């Protein structure tokens, strides 16, 4: 199992690959709507759980670094997007969602309701995280340490209560015409509970597994009808877009490290185009400052959360009928 091997977002990746494999043999079906809602609500609670009082304090200590992060987010997305648009089959929507650096589950959830080819988005995004986890230790030039990530966890009942409240609030807002309200409501309630200290920590490991598995299975189900012969053709696009984003991240990390007086390895892990969980785990493994790294990935997630819906509405995307032949059915 990918999760058992210690891979980044392993349960998400494993569930996605497993369901995609079933889809390749005609054994997968579209996700039931009620399971989709459960996945969205639980994932939203997990995304918001990173905003702890300690994270807020760390964010306040590095204002210049956060300003650089905001500029870097735009630059990384633009670099990856412009690279992907050069390859056949990448529409504006597909290249855009594939280029967003980080917030993997959130990007999948938003892209799933867009004209984007979600299998292409998934391949580019997951490839970037896996390569990043292999490349970052060499780029940072630091040795692995024996540290283990330790943090408080929420009681299961509290996680379920936040997910149910988020789903209920989101359902009401969606009936009023607010798009993706279930996700935003769950994230907001979780951030409010964790930012005020009402909720003590992150999701319990079992709940993280459930959330990642549901999201991964949902993404994997979108591979129904995927032309698997094109998988090999996507690898050059994945490689070039990754290095475009990573090189951009390294430049801005050097600037942020100089301004904030933090070591370059810490800044590189903080600015690397990977997910919050993966990069925080990497920070612990490499003996870096997990609060600095985690706080910057939380900040990036917040920036993406606010900017992605706005940018998606203004993106000049093709109509659904014009998307490529491998768009999920």
C-alpha positions in Angstrom: 0.0 0.0 0.0 1.3 3.4 -0.9 0.3 4.9 2.5 2.2 2.2 4.3 5.4 3.0 2.4 5.5 6.5 3.8 4.7 8.2 0.5 3.4 11.8 0.5 -0.4 11.8 0.8 0.0 8.0 0.5 -3.6 7.0 1.1 -4.8 9.6 -1.3 -2.4 8.4 -4.0 -3.0 4.8 -3.2 -6.8 5.0 -3.4 -6.5 7.0 -6.6 -4.2 4.5 -8.3 -6.3 1.6 -7.0 -9.6 2.9 -8.3 -7.9 4.1 -11.5 -6.7 0.5 -12.1 -10.2 -0.8 -11.6 -11.4 1.8 -14.1 -8.8 0.5 -16.6 -10.4 -2.9 -16.4 -14.0 -1.6 -16.5 -14.6 -2.3 -12.8 -15.1 1.3 -11.5 -18.2 3.4 -11.6 -18.9 7.2 -10.9 -18.8 8.1 -7.3 -22.2 8.2 -5.4 -23.2 11.8 -4.5 -23.6 11.1 -0.8 -20.1 9.7 -0.7 -18.8 12.8 -2.5 -20.4 15.0 0.1 -18.8 13.0 2.9 -15.4 13.2 1.2 -15.8 17.0 0.7 -16.8 17.7 4.3 -14.2 15.5 5.9 -11.4 16.8 3.7 -12.5 20.4 4.4 -12.1 19.8 8.1 -8.7 18.3 7.6 -7.6 21.3 5.5 -8.7 23.8 8.1 -7.1 21.9 11.0 -3.6 23.3 10.2 -4.5 26.8 11.4 -3.5 26.4 15.1 -2.6 29.3 17.5 1.1 28.3 17.0 0.8 28.6 13.3 -0.9 32.0 13.6 2.0 33.2 15.9 4.6 31.9 13.4 2.9 33.7 10.5 3.0 36.9 12.4 6.8 36.6 12.8 7.6 36.5 9.1 5.6 39.2 7.2 8.2 39.8 4.5 8.6 36.1 3.9 4.8 35.8 3.4 4.8 38.7 1.0 7.4 36.9 -1.1 5.3 33.7 -0.8 2.3 35.5 -2.3 4.4 36.6 -5.3 6.0 33.2 -5.6 2.6 31.5 -5.7 1.7 33.6 -8.8 5.1 33.0 -10.4 5.1 29.3 -9.8 1.6 28.9 -11.2 2.4 31.0 -14.2 5.7 29.1 -14.9 4.0 25.7 -14.8 0.9 26.9 -16.6 2.9 28.4 -19.5 4.9 25.2 -19.8 1.9 22.9 -19.8 0.0 25.0 -22.4 2.8 24.2 -24.9 1.8 20.5 -24.8 -1.0 19.0 -26.8 -4.3 18.3 -25.0 -3.8 20.8 -22.2 -6.7 23.3 -22.3 -6.6 26.4 -20.3 -8.5 24.9 -17.4 -6.5 21.7 -17.4 -3.2 23.5 -17.4 -4.3 25.9 -14.8 -5.5 23.3 -12.2 -2.4 21.2 -12.9 -0.2 24.2 -12.3 -1.5 25.3 -8.9 1.4 24.5 -6.5 0.0 22.8 -3.4 -3.4 22.3 -1.7 -3.7 19.0 -3.6 -7.0 17.8 -2.2 -8.5 21.3 -2.5 -7.4 21.6 -6.2 -8.9 18.2 -7.0 -12.2 19.1 -5.4 -12.5 22.3 -7.3 -11.2 20.9 -10.6 -13.7 18.0 -10.4 -16.5 20.5 -11.1 -14.8 22.3 -13.9 -14.2 21.5 -17.6 -10.6 20.4 -16.8 -9.4 16.9 -17.7 -9.1 15.6 -14.2 -6.9 12.6 -15.0 -4.3 14.9 -16.6 -4.5 17.2 -13.6 -4.0 14.3 -11.2 -1.0 12.9 -13.1 0.8 16.3 -13.2 0.0 17.1 -9.5 0.9 13.7 -8.1 4.0 13.4 -10.2 5.2 16.8 -8.9 4.8 15.8 -5.2 6.5 12.4 -5.6 9.5 13.9 -7.5 9.7 16.7 -5.0 9.9 14.4 -2.1 12.8 12.6 -3.7 14.6 15.8 -5.0 14.2 18.2 -2.0 16.6 16.4 0.4 19.3 16.6 -2.3 18.6 20.2 -3.2 18.5 21.2 0.5 21.8 19.4 1.1 20.9 18.3 4.6 20.9 14.8 6.1 17.9 13.0 7.5 17.3 13.1 11.2 15.5 10.9 13.6 12.8 13.4 14.4 9.2 12.2 14.2 6.2 14.5 13.6 4.3 14.8 16.9 1.2 17.0 17.3 -2.1 17.0 19.2 -5.0 15.3 17.5 -8.7 16.0 17.6 -11.2 13.6 19.1 -13.0 11.7 16.4 -16.4 12.9 17.7 -15.2 16.5 17.2 -14.0 15.9 13.7 -17.3 14.2 12.8 -19.3 17.1 14.4 -17.3 19.7 12.4 -17.8 17.7 9.2 -21.6 17.4 9.8 -21.9 21.1 10.6 -19.9 22.0 7.5 -22.0 19.7 5.3 -25.2 21.1 6.6 -24.1 24.7 6.3 -22.7 24.0 2.8 -26.0 22.3 1.7 -27.9 25.4 2.7 -25.5 27.7 0.9 -25.5 25.6 -2.3 -29.3 25.7 -2.4 -28.8 29.5 -2.4 -26.5 29.2 -5.4 -23.1 29.3 -3.8 -20.7 27.0 -5.7 -18.6 24.5 -3.7 -20.2 25.8 -0.5 -19.8 22.4 1.3 -16.0 22.6 1.0 -15.7 26.2 1.9 -18.1 25.8 4.9 -16.1 22.8 6.3 -12.8 24.6 5.9 -14.1 27.8 7.5 -15.6 26.0 10.5 -12.5 23.9 11.0 -10.2 27.0 10.8 -12.4 28.8 13.3 -12.4 25.9 15.7 -8.6 25.3 15.4 -7.6 29.0 15.2 -9.4 29.8 18.4 -8.0 26.7 20.2 -11.4 25.0 20.6 -10.1 22.1 18.6 -6.7 20.9 19.9 -4.9 19.7 16.9 -4.9 17.8 13.6 -7.2 15.1 12.4 -6.6 11.7 14.1 -4.5 9.4 11.9 -7.6 7.2 11.2 -9.6 10.2 10.1 -6.8 11.4 7.9 -6.7 8.0 6.2 -10.5 8.1 5.7 -10.4 11.6 4.2 -7.5 10.9 1.9 -8.9 7.6 0.8 -12.3 9.1 -0.1 -10.7 12.0 -2.1 -8.3 9.6 -3.8 -11.1 7.2 -4.8 -13.2 10.1 -6.1 -10.3 11.3 -8.3 -9.6 7.7 -9.4 -13.2 7.2 -10.5 -12.7 10.1 -12.9 -10.3 7.8 -14.9 -13.3 5.9 -16.2 -13.0 6.2 -20.0 -9.4 7.5 -19.8 -7.2 6.6 -22.8 -4.3 4.9 -21.0 -2.1 5.1 -24.1 -1.7 8.8 -23.4 -0.2 8.2 -20.0 3.3 7.9 -21.4 2.8 11.0 -23.5 2.0 13.0 -20.3 5.4 12.3 -18.6 7.4 14.9 -20.6 4.8 17.5 -19.7 4.9 16.5 -16.1 8.7 16.7 -16.0 9.0 20.1 -17.6 6.2 21.7 -15.6 7.7 20.4 -12.4 11.2 21.8 -13.0 9.6 25.1 -14.1 7.8 25.4 -10.8 10.7 24.1 -8.7 13.2 26.4 -10.2 10.9 29.4 -9.6 10.3 28.2 -6.0 14.1 28.0 -5.4 14.6 31.6 -6.5 11.9 33.0 -4.3 13.0 30.8 -1.4 16.5 32.3 -1.6 15.0 35.8 -1.4 12.7 34.9 1.5 15.5 33.2 3.4 17.7 36.3 3.0 14.9 38.7 4.1 13.6 36.6 7.0 17.1 35.4 8.1 16.2 31.7 7.9 18.4 29.0 6.4 17.9 28.2 2.7 16.9 24.6 3.3 14.0 25.8 5.6 12.9 28.4 3.0 13.2 25.9 0.1 10.9 23.4 2.0 8.5 26.2 2.8 8.3 27.4 -0.8 8.5 24.0 -2.6 5.4 23.3 -4.8 4.1 20.4 -2.6 1.3 19.8 -0.2 1.0 20.8 3.4 1.2 17.3 4.9 4.0 16.1 2.6 6.2 19.2 3.2 5.6 19.3 7.0 6.6 15.6 7.2 9.7 16.4 5.1 10.6 19.2 7.4 10.6 16.9 10.4 12.5 14.2 8.5 15.3 16.7 7.5 15.6 18.4 10.8 14.2 21.7 9.5 11.9 24.1 11.3 8.4 22.5 11.0 6.6 25.6 12.2 8.2 27.8 9.6 7.6 25.3 6.9 4.1 24.4 8.0 3.1 28.0 8.5 4.1 29.0 5.0 2.2 26.1 3.5 -0.8 27.0 5.5 -0.5 30.6 4.2 -0.2 29.3 0.7 -3.3 27.2 1.2 -5.2 30.2 2.4 -4.0 32.2 -0.6 -5.1 29.4 -3.0 -8.4 29.1 -1.1 -9.3 32.7 -1.7 -7.7 33.1 -5.2 -8.6 29.9 -6.9 -12.4 30.4 -7.3 -11.8 34.0 -8.4 -9.1 32.9 -10.9 -11.1 30.0 -12.2 -14.1 32.1 -13.0 -12.0 34.5 -15.0 -9.9 31.9 -16.8 -10.7 31.7 -20.5 -11.7 28.0 -20.4 -13.3 26.2 -23.4 -16.8 24.9 -23.2 -17.2 21.3 -21.9 -17.8 20.0 -25.5 -14.4 21.4 -26.5 -12.3 19.6 -23.8 -10.0 16.8 -24.9 -11.2 13.3 -25.7 -10.0 11.9 -22.4 -12.2 14.1 -20.2 -13.7 12.0 -17.5 -17.3 10.9 -18.0 
